[in-house]
Amino acid sequence: MSEKKLSRRDFLKGALAGSAAVALGSVTGAAAFAEEKGIYTPGTYSASAEGMGKVVVTATFDANSILSVELDVSGETPTIGQAAKEDLVRQVLDAQSPEIDGVTGATITSTAVRQALKNCIAQAKGETVDSGSVKPQVASDGAFVLTDITADDINASAVILEPITDFAEEITVDVVVCGAGAAGVPAAVRALDLGATVAVLQKEAVAVSQGNCSSCIVKSESTEAGLKKWLTFATAVNCWRNNRKLLEAYVDRSEEAIRFLVAKGGLTEENEWKNEKTGVSIYQYSNDPFTGVKHDGTQTYDFGEDTVAIYGPWFGPKPNNYGTLVSGILKDAQEEYGDKLQVFFSTPVVQLLKDADGSVVGCVGQNADGKFIKVNAKSVILATGAYENNATMVRRFCPDIENFDKKVVHRTGDGNILAIEAGGVMEPVAHSRVMHDFDAGLMWDEPPFLTLNMEGKRFIDEEVDMAYISNALRWQPWFKGENMDPEHQETGSAGWYCQIYDNDYMSYAVAGVPDFVMARYLKEEDPSLHVSVFPELIDTFRADTIEELAEKLGLPVEATVESLKRYNELCDKGEDLDFGKPSKYLHKIEHAPFWGTRRHIRCSSITAGVLTDEFGRVVTEKGEVIKGLYAAGNLGGQFFGAPDYPFFHPGLSLGHAVTFGYIAGEHAAQNK
């Protein structure tokens, strides 16, 4: 099996421009070990690599063999990576090398074990283990390759840079889509509709997406001036750093794309917008038009009498979501298109295939058995998501979220790395990130509610929108709670705070919700009430005293009581002398029962990737199109541009993903 060898030659498009670099310690099979004597310095060596969490391999050697292996896979998924532990140990001892088959379904853990063992062997042989930054290298044509990508980035991804030549299967299609999510599925189905043959490589065992709302602009019901004003507002809330051509493409094509998705999802007026087979329905809408004065928490814009009409269906309800929708669409497409569509689950894309001129002519996937599948294609659409789960990429490109939990898994920057290796470039500005919590409790943006950090202390004017509160939480105490990602299990994470209000909240909440609806989110009360929620994520409590409520929320009782006392004093004064909250939002908390929600702000996605044009084609730093290569969804940009994803337009993140998946699929099919 081919491995990721991080030698200098991996980073060059053409011939080497200098002397050979030191490799990471490639090893051969068991037969070679038997022929060579004294190849190891006896002892015990440890090394780690990134799987779902950190995987640690501790190997004991004599002069010529691996005597024993211990694996620490405590950070891996219990039913997958942890369950594979004994099998992986057996394979290593049998192979006496990293050249193991791995365990079906535990591809990421298996890859981490291979990499960590390789480093143990390098130590035992006295070789240098290079896990530091890889300097940009210059190829014979003078081009830079893998700029700003390091060895650690690649080790955490599914990407293999060493040329792969041994294939278990080879197919030829017009278009290959890498990723089956909010962008990948529309791309594949649109290409199929236009007569293309399509292959889909999906890293997970099923189609995956998250969120519930996507939206589009309805041009026919909008004023021409209003559309231009929307473009200006959308640019302003993104710090004037996005690509206007991409915004114009969204304005022109988003309605077509979203209505295409609704139709493919089997949602019609005749079935009352519910697909009985998948269980997905359109259960509400965010259709409020842009007209008059609009405010997003950072910017205010006056549309005057002009109008921009919005169509924003919500797909669900929870626990059904966008993932349920696109999974059903892909299954229907397999039935409808037959042999024209080939889908490979548990098969991440690991390499791009290129012609001598740099054109992309296909890709390679690696299935759960470690076997390679070669896909020849006229166009490759990368829709693999962003890089939230690649720690070193986060530290470099989006450091604000490093100490926050991540809501997703397996987003390891595979598409970013592959696109850059082909000549693309990351968005050269601070990367936008979606930080929120819509699951712990209702009424997430309620300025009246007292907000405390996890030490029971008030820290902010509560008028700040939840979309931007993560910036203030960077300076607040960390907390260990439920649903933390593997990276922060031991340390705790940033992003936790509590909202507290009393039983009179309906009289002062901006968008009051009756208590029988709020009860859906009550963690400790009747589970039968937990409908249209993710039960494992709800975190709202009700108590007869503040002391009891503080204990349920995990807050220090004394500090919480003192903070409440001070807040009520300010309410009596009618003036917030601590943080300046407008007096109209000052409401005493005094009537039991008392309510509290423990918010867990996490990163849902990084809405930034590699530069593309308005058709989704990946471009170089100079704006030149890389023939045959597209990127869509969170991987394709620069549609946004502000450090914070702007919540000025509901459903824009998913709407953008669907729209550019649709556009890329169409363009690739028409250029087959």
Secondary structure, DSSP 8 states (H G I E B T S, - for coil): ------SGGGG-SSS-SSS----S-----HHHHHHS-S-S-SEEEEEEEESSSEEEEEEEE-SSSEEEEEEE-TTS-IIIIITTHHHHHHHHHHHTSS-----TT-HHHHHHHHHHHHHHHHHHTT-----S----EE-TTS-EESTT--HHHHHTSS---S-----SEEEE-SEEEE--STTHHHHHHHHHHTT--EEEE-SSSS-----SB--EEEGGGS-HHHHHHHHHHHHHTTTT-S-HHHHHHHHHHHHHHHHHHHHHTT--TTTTTB-TTT--EEEEE----B-SEEE-SS-EEE-TT--BEEE-EEEE-TT--HHHHHHHHHHHHHHHHGGGEEEETT--EEEEEE-TTS-EEEEEEE-TTS-EEEEE-SEEEE-----TT-HHHHHHH-GGGTTB-BS-SS---HHHHHHHHTT--B-SS---EEEE-SSS-S--S-TTSEEE-TTS-B-S-TTS-GGGTHHHHTTS--B--SS--GGGTTT-BB-EEEEEE-TTGGGT-TT---HHHHGGGBTTS-GGG--SS-TTT--EEEESSHHHHHHHHT--HHHHHHHHHHHHHHHHHTS-TTT---GGG-----SSSEEEEEEE-EEEEE---EEB-TTSEEE-TT--EEEEEEE-GGGEE-S--SSB--TTSTTHHHHHHHHHHHHHHHHHHHT-
